[in-house]
Amino acid sequence: MRNIKNNIIKILFGILIFTSFASCDEGGDPNPGGTTTEKFAGDWYIDLSDSDGASLGTHALHHTYNTSANDNTMWIDDAKSGYWIKCKITMDVANGTFTAVAQPNLIDDSVVTITDGKIEKGAGLSKAGHVVDKISFRAHFDYDADGYDILYEGHKRTGFKEDEY
């Protein structure tokens, strides 16, 4: 009787081991691919000034990241470290330009229009002198009746300690 019980345990254990290996098979293509805007995503140190050239901040950390739509749109977000901007931008992935026409600014419920947006590969320098991507754009917030724009210009964050601000 004891041999039958041991054999049943061995068979059940064997089935358990077999199914655990079989359940790990992902099947299909395990590489999901990327998004249309992935080469423009990243962290950026950006200097801000107004239309008259007055400085509004230096080295404010901004982020660009894809939207779930994967339709050449992405987010620009400063997480309240710059001039409080978080809106969707539309990328022209062929030449790195971007715009936003009357987009909701999710940080302060204003409406923002972005013009002259451009991400240039290898056109910027980090704090320590590494060649990185450059970002620049002009933003107009609807609450500014005087027509002032905020000018943004900066470079991509490298992650190296010597490049951190």
C-alpha positions in Angstrom: 0.0 0.0 0.0 2.9 2.3 0.9 4.4 1.8 -2.6 1.2 2.8 -4.3 1.0 5.9 -2.2 4.6 6.8 -3.0 4.0 6.2 -6.7 0.9 8.4 -6.7 2.9 11.2 -5.0 5.7 10.8 -7.6 3.3 11.0 -10.5 1.5 14.1 -9.0 4.9 15.7 -8.4 6.0 14.9 -12.0 2.8 16.4 -13.4 3.3 19.5 -11.2 6.9 19.9 -12.5 5.9 19.4 -16.1 3.0 21.9 -16.0 5.2 24.5 -14.3 7.7 24.4 -17.1 5.0 24.4 -19.8 3.3 27.5 -18.2 6.4 29.6 -18.7 6.2 29.5 -22.5 5.3 33.0 -23.7 4.4 31.9 -27.2 4.3 34.2 -30.2 6.7 37.1 -30.5 8.3 38.0 -27.1 9.6 41.3 -28.4 6.7 43.8 -28.2 8.5 46.4 -30.2 8.7 50.1 -29.4 6.6 53.2 -29.8 6.7 55.8 -32.6 8.2 58.5 -30.3 10.6 56.4 -28.3 13.7 58.0 -29.7 12.5 61.4 -28.4 11.6 60.3 -24.9 13.8 61.2 -21.9 14.7 63.6 -19.2 15.8 67.1 -20.0 17.5 70.0 -18.2 15.8 73.1 -19.5 16.4 76.8 -19.0 13.4 79.1 -19.2 13.0 82.7 -20.2 10.2 85.1 -21.1 9.7 86.9 -24.4 11.8 89.8 -23.1 14.7 87.5 -22.3 14.3 87.6 -18.5 15.3 84.3 -16.9 12.5 82.3 -15.3 14.6 79.3 -14.2 17.6 77.3 -15.0 18.2 73.5 -15.3 14.5 72.7 -14.6 14.1 68.9 -15.0 11.5 68.1 -17.6 10.4 64.7 -19.0 9.1 63.6 -22.4 7.4 60.2 -22.7 5.0 58.5 -25.0 1.2 58.4 -24.7 -0.7 55.1 -24.7 -2.1 55.9 -28.1 1.2 55.4 -29.9 0.1 57.9 -32.5 3.1 60.3 -32.7 1.9 62.1 -29.5 3.9 62.3 -26.3 3.8 64.2 -23.0 6.0 67.1 -22.0 6.0 67.3 -18.2 8.0 69.3 -15.7 6.5 67.8 -12.5 6.2 71.4 -11.2 10.0 72.0 -11.4 9.8 74.7 -14.1 6.9 76.8 -15.3 4.3 74.2 -14.5 3.6 72.4 -17.8 2.2 69.0 -18.6 0.5 68.6 -21.9 0.4 66.4 -25.0 2.6 67.4 -27.9 2.3 66.0 -31.5 5.7 64.9 -33.0 6.8 64.9 -36.6 9.0 61.9 -36.1 10.7 62.4 -39.4 12.4 65.7 -38.5 12.0 65.9 -34.7 9.7 68.9 -34.6 6.6 69.1 -32.3 3.6 71.4 -31.6 0.7 71.5 -29.3 -2.4 73.5 -30.3 -4.6 74.7 -27.4 -3.8 71.6 -25.3 -5.0 71.3 -21.7 -2.2 71.9 -19.2 -3.0 69.2 -16.7 -0.9 70.9 -13.9 -2.9 74.1 -13.5 -6.0 73.7 -15.8 -4.8 76.4 -18.2 -4.5 75.9 -22.0 -1.1 75.9 -23.6 0.0 76.3 -27.2 3.5 75.2 -28.2 5.3 76.3 -31.3 8.8 76.1 -32.7 9.3 72.8 -30.9 12.4 70.8 -32.0 14.5 67.9 -30.7 17.9 67.9 -32.3 20.0 64.8 -32.1 23.6 65.5 -31.0 23.1 69.3 -31.0 23.5 69.9 -27.2 26.2 69.7 -24.6 25.7 68.4 -21.0 27.1 70.1 -18.0 30.4 68.1 -18.3 30.6 68.6 -22.0 29.1 65.4 -23.4 27.4 65.6 -26.7 23.6 65.0 -26.2 20.3 65.9 -27.8 18.9 69.4 -27.6 15.3 70.5 -27.0 13.8 73.9 -27.6 10.2 75.3 -27.9 8.0 78.3 -27.3 4.9 78.0 -25.1 2.0 80.4 -24.7 -0.4 80.0 -21.7 -4.0 81.2 -22.2 -3.9 83.2 -18.9 -1.3 85.6 -20.3 -3.3 88.3 -22.0 -0.1 90.4 -22.8 1.0 87.8 -25.4 4.2 86.8 -23.6 5.7 83.4 -24.4 7.9 81.2 -22.3 11.0 80.1 -24.2 12.4 76.7 -23.3 15.9 75.5 -24.3 17.9 72.7 -22.9 19.7 69.4 -23.2 19.1 65.7 -22.6 20.0 64.3 -19.2 22.8 61.8 -19.4 22.5 60.2 -15.9 26.2 60.6 -15.3 27.0 62.1 -11.9 29.1 64.9 -13.3 26.2 66.0 -15.5 23.6 66.4 -12.7 22.6 69.8 -11.5 
